[in-house]
Amino acid sequence: MIIRQQCLLSYDELMKSVPKSKLVMILDEIDVTPVADKMKKPKDSKGPKGYAPELFLYALIAMQVEQIKTIAGLVKRLSTDFSFKYACGFGLVDSVPSESAFSRFLSKLSDESSLEELFHSLVLSAKKAGIIEGSIIAIDSTKLSAYEASKPKKEIIDDGKHPNWGMKRDTNGNKIRWFGWKLHILCDSKSELPLDIKITPANVHDGTVAISLIEHFLAAYKETFKPSYYLMDSGYDYDYIYRDIINRFEAIPIIAYNPRGSKAPPVGLDEDLHPICSAGYKLVYWGKDNSYMKFRCPHVLGKVNCPFGSNWCSSSNYGYTLKINYKENPRQFGYPLRSSKTWKTLYNKRTSVERLNGRLKEHLNLNHFHSKGIKKAFTHSLLNSIAIIAGTIAVNKKHQNKPVTTKAA
């Protein structure tokens, strides 16, 4: 007969003695108390007390980190994996909530604004730690399939609250159609972390959401962020977006041009939207004065050998000069120039939001959405956003606390 020797230490003491897992490190960065306090039952309420809201919250966040696809899978993992159960705050011999208990809590959580406030507080913590910069912002959307069964268009209630059919093109230009939602993300290009998010039905065009997303972002953080640039793809190429970013938000829009079927560039511009002279040569950029950009004759400056000479455009020895107030037509005459290296370098940073979308889907649980309604879709997206920010903070702290080793002489 084999008799197991009794352990001298409790499970709690043993867990404290082993290195922290990735999940524990992430959950340690999240203070769910403000959310839990709003979810607790009044002290004078009757009936069973139930489980502490903190336990539900940590378990739902852990569900995203561990990519557990369903609530049923979460309950099973809590029931069979003691280290996972312990990391979520449950005692070793405690019972775990049922699927229906989790569903009721999720419905109640989706009616609260406190989870969004928790997300914003983590963003501020990451900014304080120097992880988030917030000067260059990238905006894009990604598809989120609905849990509801798809319907023909004629049967869909188009009220902004129900899922709808959407279409996007992938990086190869192929059309992708889905039934559900769009997750619109405002992302810090340095850290590649979400700063604000919004959910709409999938048929809502990206360009109609950009300004309201920026407004919500700036209002949520007061004076904490003052972005210099907003980067977007051609789906956001609308005149009012340029004007609002320049005039209202005092920033510079870096947005890809969308010709919208036109076969030739606008008059006076080449394919790079750079001003040209009457002979078709690129005018030479000659600096900026307040809102005005100045361009000069390339022949006078020795850049080209125009067969017509400089007198074709101007009798002045200085040559033809063009001055443009870019604020009057920012879509065509943007600053910096679309043809410049500066513009292209900035625009390339827009891929930060695409990489963020990929991480949320590949390394977290964004693609596995099993609840109905736009509120729960938003809650699901918030839980994933909270997890990725907390994970980044945890990794950053781990690297900062890593002991420095020196090579032997």
ABEGO torsion letter per residue (X at the ends): XBBBBBBABBAAAAAAABBBBAAAAAAAABBAAAAAAAABBBAABBEBAEBBAAAAAAAAAAAAAAGBABAAAAAAAAAABAAAAAAAGBBAABBBBBAAAAAAAAAAAAABAAAAAAAAAAAAAAAAAGABAGABBBBBBBBBBBABBBBBAAABBBAGABBBBBBBBBAAGBBBBBBEBBBBBBBBAAAGBBABBBBBBAABBAAAAAAAAAAAAAAAAEAABBBABBBBBAAABBAAAAAAAAAAAGBBBBBBBBAGGBABBBBGBBAAGBBBBAAGBBBBBAEBBEABBBBBBAAAAGABBBAAEAAAABABAAEBBBBBBAAABAAABBOBBAABAAAAAAAAAAAAAAAAAAAAAAABAAABBABBEAAAAAAAAAAAAAAAAAAAAAAAAAAAABBBBBBBX
